[in-house]
Amino acid sequence: MKKIEFGAALPTGMEGLMYRPPFTTPEVIVEVAQQAEALGFDHVWGNEHFTTQDYVRQEFASVPNYYDPFVSLSFCAAATKKLRIATCITVIPLHDPVILAKQVATLDRFSGGRFILGAGTGAYREEFEALRPTLAKTAKRSDLINEGLEAMRLLFTERVASYAGRYFEFKGVELAPKPVQDPFPIYVGGNAEAVARRAGRFGQGWIPAGMPVSQMAKLIGSVKAAAREAGRDENTVVIAPQFLACLDKDRETAIAKFKTSQVYQHALSLAKSTLRGQSPDAYIENNLIGSFDDVRGKIQQYIDIGVTCFAGIIFSGNNLADVLEQMKLFAGEIAPQFR
């Protein structure tokens, strides 16, 4: 039986999205990581945003703080011993692949091989348009991430790497040091069929978010098919969904808590992007929200279809104490059943 792993989300870029500002400080980020390790979580996952989303600007007068995930994770790695560190997700279309590969390899070295790169296109196209206005008129983000992942694989595996794509190009680059881990784990994030197939072709893992069991089972098939077509072992691709979580002894209390949180408001905003087409009630059913028994049952359903890693669980709460309490409940009431 494969080990089941659980990870907690770091609020690197969550202020104004999942948590009401003011929330995040460098001290908060490191404390969440240290508490995660003390509670027995396997990893922590930091998200990435560069500029404030339109709906957040309309909701809050103050500008939320978005911290760089790589710098944040380096401090978390230094403040912990065994905890793995990860991004969920790094927005590949906003990065130069050579510079990003250098950052990834450096962080993997400094952390002693504890880093996982979660890679995706990003939930908000408006952010891409703000940072890359000229490119946004001509390029598809899916093409940019495909090229970026191909280029990074070359940089990680070849002594001298060259790449000539439509959008990215470099010649004769010697990237050293390489990451400690070989192959270096890149988990591809997103819910679309094309993303599942991208994970099968390029990734060591796939990170969907808040997806019904039946839909995820179907797309796991797409991940495995794409891996086979690429000549890879389909069983080496880790299925690592990300969920929202809000727990309590009874279902009604848990749902009421969730609906008063900023995490719930963020989930509603994703109805136009990552979670397109889902109703508010579906968010509750498709995430780890409910009584302890509810959440245990949901986790088992996902394990039964092949999930072995629960990546970057976003714990609901209106302040740090709430979030840490939810983490403690999960570590005490939920995780032990699956260890």
C-alpha positions as CSV (number, residue, x, y, z in Angstrom):
1,M,0.0,0.0,0.0
2,K,1.3,3.4,-1.0
3,K,1.9,6.0,1.8
4,I,-0.8,8.6,2.0
5,E,0.6,12.1,2.3
6,F,-1.0,15.3,3.6
7,G,0.2,18.9,3.0
8,A,-0.9,22.3,4.3
9,A,-1.1,25.5,2.3
10,L,1.1,28.4,3.2
11,P,-0.5,31.8,3.0
12,T,2.3,33.3,0.7
13,G,-0.2,34.8,-1.7
14,M,-3.5,34.3,0.0
15,E,-4.2,37.6,1.8
16,G,-7.4,39.1,0.3
17,L,-8.1,35.8,-1.4
18,M,-8.5,33.0,1.2
19,Y,-7.8,35.2,4.3
20,R,-9.0,38.7,5.1
21,P,-6.2,41.3,5.4
22,P,-4.2,41.9,7.4
23,F,-3.2,38.3,7.7
24,T,0.2,37.3,6.3
25,T,3.6,38.3,7.6
26,P,6.9,36.5,7.2
27,E,6.5,35.3,10.8
28,V,3.1,33.8,10.0
29,I,4.4,31.9,7.0
30,V,7.2,30.3,9.0
31,E,5.0,29.5,12.0
32,V,2.5,27.7,9.7
33,A,5.4,25.6,8.4
34,Q,6.8,24.8,11.8
35,Q,3.4,23.9,13.1
36,A,2.8,21.7,10.1
37,E,6.0,19.8,10.8
38,A,5.2,19.4,14.5
39,L,1.7,18.1,13.7
40,G,3.0,15.5,11.3
41,F,2.1,17.0,7.9
42,D,4.4,15.8,5.1
43,H,4.7,19.1,3.2
44,V,3.7,22.8,2.9
45,W,2.7,24.5,-0.3
46,G,3.1,28.2,-1.1
47,N,1.0,29.8,-3.9
48,E,2.1,32.6,-6.2
49,H,0.5,35.9,-7.2
50,F,2.2,39.1,-8.4
51,T,-0.6,41.6,-8.5
52,T,-4.0,42.0,-6.9
53,Q,-7.1,40.5,-8.7
54,D,-9.9,42.8,-9.7
55,Y,-12.5,41.3,-7.3
56,V,-10.0,41.7,-4.4
57,R,-9.5,45.4,-5.2
58,Q,-13.2,45.9,-5.2
59,E,-13.6,44.1,-1.8
60,F,-10.7,45.5,0.2
61,A,-9.4,49.1,0.5
62,S,-5.9,48.0,1.5
63,V,-3.5,46.2,-0.9
64,P,-2.9,42.6,0.1
65,N,0.6,41.3,0.7
66,Y,1.8,38.6,-1.7
67,Y,5.1,37.1,-0.7
68,D,7.5,35.5,-3.2
69,P,7.1,31.7,-2.7
70,F,10.7,30.8,-3.3
71,V,12.1,33.2,-0.8
72,S,9.3,32.2,1.7
73,L,10.0,28.5,1.2
74,S,13.7,29.0,1.7
75,F,13.0,30.4,5.2
76,C,10.6,27.5,5.9
77,A,13.2,25.0,4.9
78,A,15.7,26.6,7.2
79,A,13.2,26.6,10.1
80,T,12.3,22.9,9.7
81,K,14.1,19.5,9.4
82,K,12.1,17.0,7.4
83,L,9.1,18.9,6.1
84,R,9.0,19.0,2.3
85,I,8.4,22.4,0.7
86,A,6.5,23.0,-2.5
87,T,4.7,25.5,-4.7
88,C,1.0,25.2,-5.5
89,I,1.4,26.7,-8.0
90,T,4.2,28.5,-9.7
91,V,2.7,30.4,-12.7
92,I,5.0,29.2,-15.5
93,P,3.9,31.7,-18.2
94,L,5.1,34.5,-16.0
95,H,8.7,33.2,-15.7
96,D,11.7,32.8,-17.9
97,P,12.5,29.1,-17.8
98,V,16.3,29.5,-17.4
99,I,15.9,31.8,-14.4
100,L,13.2,29.7,-12.9
101,A,15.3,26.5,-13.3
102,K,18.1,28.2,-11.5
103,Q,15.8,29.1,-8.6
104,V,14.3,25.6,-8.4
105,A,17.7,23.9,-8.5
106,T,19.1,26.3,-5.9
107,L,16.2,25.8,-3.5
108,D,16.3,22.0,-3.9
109,R,20.0,22.1,-3.0
110,F,19.6,24.4,0.0
111,S,16.7,22.3,1.3
112,G,18.5,19.0,0.9
113,G,16.2,17.7,-1.8
114,R,13.0,18.6,-0.1
115,F,11.4,20.8,-2.9
116,I,8.5,20.0,-5.2
117,L,7.6,22.5,-8.0
118,G,3.8,22.7,-8.6
119,A,3.5,24.3,-12.1
120,G,0.4,25.8,-13.8
121,T,-1.0,28.5,-16.0
122,G,-2.5,30.5,-13.1
123,A,-6.1,30.9,-12.1
124,Y,-6.5,34.5,-13.2
125,R,-5.9,35.5,-16.8
126,E,-6.0,39.2,-15.7
127,E,-2.7,38.7,-13.9
128,F,-1.1,37.4,-17.1
129,E,-2.5,40.4,-19.0
130,A,-1.1,42.8,-16.3
131,L,2.4,41.4,-16.3
132,R,2.7,40.3,-20.0
133,P,0.4,42.7,-21.9
134,T,2.1,42.4,-25.2
135,L,2.5,38.6,-25.0
136,A,-1.1,38.2,-23.8
137,K,-2.3,39.5,-27.2
138,T,-0.5,36.7,-29.1
139,A,0.3,33.8,-26.9
140,K,-1.8,31.0,-25.3
141,R,-0.8,30.3,-21.7
142,S,-1.0,26.6,-22.5
143,D,1.7,27.0,-25.1
144,L,3.9,28.9,-22.7
145,I,3.7,26.3,-20.0
146,N,4.3,23.5,-22.4
147,E,7.5,25.2,-23.7
148,G,8.5,26.2,-20.2
149,L,8.3,22.6,-18.8
150,E,10.1,21.2,-21.9
151,A,12.9,23.7,-21.5
152,M,13.3,23.1,-17.8
153,R,13.5,19.4,-18.2
154,L,16.4,19.9,-20.6
155,L,18.1,22.3,-18.2
156,F,17.8,19.7,-15.4
157,T,19.0,16.7,-17.3
158,E,21.6,17.9,-19.9
159,R,25.0,19.3,-19.2
160,V,24.7,21.8,-22.0
161,A,21.1,22.7,-22.9
162,S,19.7,24.5,-25.9
163,Y,16.1,25.2,-26.7
164,A,14.3,26.9,-29.6
165,G,10.6,27.3,-29.1
166,R,8.1,29.8,-30.4
167,Y,8.3,31.9,-27.2
168,F,11.4,30.8,-25.3
169,E,14.9,30.3,-26.7
170,F,18.4,29.8,-25.2
171,K,21.6,28.3,-26.4
172,G,24.4,26.4,-24.8
173,V,23.4,26.9,-21.2
174,E,25.2,24.9,-18.5
175,L,22.9,24.9,-15.5
176,A,24.8,23.9,-12.3
177,P,24.2,22.8,-9.8
178,K,21.4,20.5,-10.9
179,P,18.6,19.7,-8.4
180,V,19.4,17.1,-5.8
181,Q,16.4,15.0,-6.8
182,D,16.6,13.1,-10.1
183,P,14.1,13.3,-11.7
184,F,13.2,16.5,-10.1
185,P,9.5,16.4,-9.1
186,I,7.3,18.8,-11.1
187,Y,3.6,18.5,-10.4
188,V,1.3,20.0,-13.0
189,G,-1.7,21.9,-11.7
190,G,-5.2,22.4,-13.2
191,N,-8.5,20.7,-13.8
192,A,-8.8,20.6,-17.6
193,E,-8.4,17.5,-19.7
194,A,-5.4,19.1,-21.5
195,V,-3.7,19.7,-18.1
196,A,-4.2,16.1,-17.1
197,R,-2.5,15.0,-20.3
198,R,0.2,17.5,-19.7
199,A,0.9,16.0,-16.3
200,G,1.1,12.6,-17.9
201,R,3.6,13.8,-20.5
202,F,5.8,16.1,-18.4
203,G,5.1,15.7,-14.7
204,Q,5.9,13.6,-11.7
205,G,2.5,14.6,-10.4
206,W,-0.9,16.1,-11.2
207,I,-2.7,18.7,-8.9
208,P,-6.4,19.1,-9.6
209,A,-8.5,21.2,-7.3
210,G,-11.9,20.6,-5.7
211,M,-13.1,18.1,-8.2
212,P,-15.8,15.4,-7.9
213,V,-14.6,11.9,-7.4
214,S,-16.2,10.7,-10.7
215,Q,-14.6,13.5,-12.7
216,M,-11.2,13.0,-11.1
217,A,-11.3,9.3,-11.8
218,K,-12.0,9.9,-15.5
219,L,-9.1,12.4,-15.7
220,I,-6.7,10.1,-13.9
221,G,-7.3,7.8,-16.8
222,S,-6.2,10.7,-19.1
223,V,-3.1,11.2,-17.0
224,K,-2.1,7.5,-17.3
225,A,-2.9,7.3,-21.0
226,A,-0.7,10.4,-21.8
227,A,2.1,8.9,-19.7
228,R,1.9,5.6,-21.6
229,E,1.9,7.5,-25.0
230,A,5.1,9.3,-23.8
231,G,6.8,6.0,-23.0
232,R,6.6,6.7,-19.2
233,D,5.5,4.4,-16.4
234,E,2.0,5.6,-15.7
235,N,2.2,4.5,-12.1
236,T,5.0,7.0,-11.3
237,V,2.7,10.0,-11.7
238,V,1.5,11.1,-8.3
239,I,-2.2,12.1,-8.1
240,A,-2.1,15.1,-5.7
241,P,-5.3,17.1,-5.5
242,Q,-5.7,20.3,-3.5
243,F,-8.8,20.8,-1.3
244,L,-10.4,23.4,0.9
245,A,-11.0,22.1,4.5
246,C,-13.3,23.1,7.3
247,L,-13.9,20.6,10.1
248,D,-16.0,20.3,13.1
249,K,-17.7,17.6,15.2
250,D,-21.0,18.0,13.2
251,R,-21.6,18.8,9.6
252,E,-23.9,21.8,10.1
253,T,-21.4,23.6,12.2
254,A,-18.5,22.9,9.8
255,I,-20.6,24.3,6.8
256,A,-21.6,27.3,8.8
257,K,-18.0,28.1,9.7
258,F,-16.9,27.6,6.1
259,K,-19.6,30.0,4.7
260,T,-18.5,32.8,7.0
261,S,-14.8,32.6,5.9
262,Q,-12.9,34.4,3.2
263,V,-12.0,31.0,1.8
264,Y,-15.6,30.5,0.8
265,Q,-15.6,33.9,-1.0
266,H,-12.5,32.9,-2.8
267,A,-14.1,29.7,-4.0
268,L,-17.0,31.7,-5.4
269,S,-14.5,33.8,-7.4
270,L,-13.0,30.7,-9.0
271,A,-16.4,29.9,-10.5
272,K,-15.2,32.0,-13.5
273,S,-11.9,30.1,-13.9
274,T,-10.5,27.0,-12.2
275,L,-13.8,25.9,-10.8
276,R,-16.0,27.0,-13.7
277,G,-19.5,25.6,-13.6
278,Q,-19.6,24.5,-10.0
279,S,-22.3,25.7,-7.7
280,P,-21.6,26.9,-4.1
281,D,-23.1,23.6,-2.7
282,A,-20.7,21.7,-5.0
283,Y,-17.8,23.4,-3.3
284,I,-18.9,21.8,0.0
285,E,-19.4,18.4,-1.5
286,N,-16.2,18.4,-3.5
287,N,-13.9,19.6,-0.7
288,L,-13.0,18.4,2.8
289,I,-15.8,20.2,4.6
290,G,-18.0,18.6,7.1
291,S,-17.9,16.5,10.2
292,F,-14.9,14.3,11.0
293,D,-16.7,11.3,9.7
294,D,-17.7,13.2,6.5
295,V,-14.1,14.2,5.8
296,R,-12.7,10.7,6.5
297,G,-15.2,9.3,4.1
298,K,-14.4,11.8,1.4
299,I,-10.7,11.1,1.7
300,Q,-11.2,7.4,1.4
301,Q,-13.2,7.9,-1.8
302,Y,-10.3,9.7,-3.4
303,I,-7.8,7.2,-2.2
304,D,-9.9,4.5,-3.7
305,I,-9.4,6.0,-7.2
306,G,-5.7,6.4,-6.9
307,V,-5.0,9.6,-4.9
308,T,-1.9,9.2,-2.7
309,C,-1.1,12.9,-1.9
310,F,-3.4,15.6,-0.6
311,A,-1.4,18.7,-1.7
312,G,-1.6,22.1,0.0
313,I,-4.9,21.7,1.9
314,I,-6.3,25.2,2.4
315,F,-7.6,25.4,6.0
316,S,-10.5,27.7,6.5
317,G,-10.5,30.5,9.2
318,N,-10.7,34.2,9.7
319,N,-7.4,34.5,11.6
320,L,-4.2,32.6,12.2
321,A,-5.6,30.9,15.4
322,D,-8.5,29.5,13.4
323,V,-6.2,28.1,10.7
324,L,-3.9,26.5,13.2
325,E,-6.9,25.0,15.1
326,Q,-8.2,23.5,11.9
327,M,-4.7,22.0,11.2
328,K,-4.7,20.5,14.7
329,L,-8.1,19.0,14.2
330,F,-7.1,17.5,10.9
331,A,-3.8,16.1,12.3
332,G,-5.6,14.6,15.3
333,E,-9.0,13.5,13.9
334,I,-8.4,12.7,10.2
335,A,-4.8,11.9,9.3
336,P,-4.1,9.0,11.7
337,Q,-6.7,6.9,10.0
338,F,-4.7,6.9,6.8
339,R,-1.2,6.5,8.1
